[in-house]
């Protein structure tokens, strides 16, 4: 005895839509418009939900974070400036100025 699979059989519960769709085309159009604006409304609601979860820094934290950024950027700027001056002197030494 062999068993046969019914996954591809006609009675598997899957329907195919090969032919033209029936129904009111105007109703389908307005249904698509309704789904589109519904999706936009859902997107906006999700954005507002995420914005409610945001923890805003206190004034002290904001001052500390800003100070850290300014010090870090200044340090990197001095490092790049020093490398630039070094390269300028090296090129001037090699090629004569």
C-alpha positions in Angstrom: 0.0 0.0 0.0 1.2 3.5 -0.8 0.0 6.7 0.6 -0.7 9.7 -1.6 -0.4 13.3 -0.6 -3.3 15.6 -1.1 -1.3 18.8 -0.9 -1.8 19.6 -4.5 -5.2 18.1 -4.9 -8.3 20.1 -5.9 -9.9 19.6 -2.5 -6.9 20.9 -0.5 -8.7 24.0 0.6 -6.7 26.4 -1.5 -8.5 28.5 -4.1 -7.0 29.9 -7.3 -7.8 33.2 -8.8 -6.9 32.9 -12.4 -10.0 34.4 -13.9 -11.2 38.0 -13.9 -12.4 39.3 -10.5 -16.1 39.7 -10.1 -17.8 42.5 -8.2 -18.2 46.2 -8.3 -15.0 47.9 -9.5 -16.0 51.2 -7.8 -16.4 49.4 -4.5 -13.0 47.8 -4.9 -11.5 51.2 -5.6 -13.0 52.8 -2.6 -12.0 49.8 -0.5 -8.4 50.3 -1.6 -8.6 54.0 -0.7 -10.0 53.1 2.7 -7.3 50.6 3.3 -4.6 53.1 2.2 -5.8 55.8 4.6 -6.4 53.2 7.4 -2.7 52.2 7.0 -1.6 55.8 7.2 -3.7 56.3 10.4 -2.2 53.1 11.9 1.3 54.4 11.0 0.7 57.7 12.7 -0.7 56.0 15.8 2.4 53.8 16.0 4.6 56.8 15.7 2.8 58.6 18.6 3.0 55.4 20.7 6.8 55.3 20.2 7.2 59.0 20.9 5.4 58.5 24.3 8.1 55.9 25.2 11.0 58.4 24.7 12.8 59.4 27.8 13.9 63.0 27.6 17.1 64.0 29.4 17.1 66.4 32.3 18.8 69.8 32.0 21.8 68.5 33.9 22.2 65.5 31.6 21.8 67.7 28.6 24.6 70.0 29.7 26.9 67.0 30.5 26.2 65.3 27.2 26.8 68.6 25.3 30.0 69.2 27.1 31.3 65.7 26.4 30.5 66.1 22.7 32.2 69.5 22.5 35.4 68.3 24.2 35.5 65.1 22.0 35.0 67.1 18.8 37.7 69.7 19.8 40.1 66.9 20.6 39.6 65.2 17.3 39.9 68.6 15.5 43.3 69.2 17.2 44.5 65.7 16.3 43.5 66.2 12.6 45.1 69.7 12.6 48.4 68.3 14.0 48.4 65.5 11.4 47.7 68.1 8.7 50.6 70.3 9.8 52.9 67.3 10.0 52.0 66.3 6.4 52.6 69.8 5.2 56.0 69.9 6.7 56.9 66.5 5.4 55.8 67.4 1.9 57.7 70.7 2.1 60.9 68.8 3.3 60.6 66.2 0.5 59.9 68.5 -2.4 61.5 71.8 -1.1 59.7 74.9 -0.4 
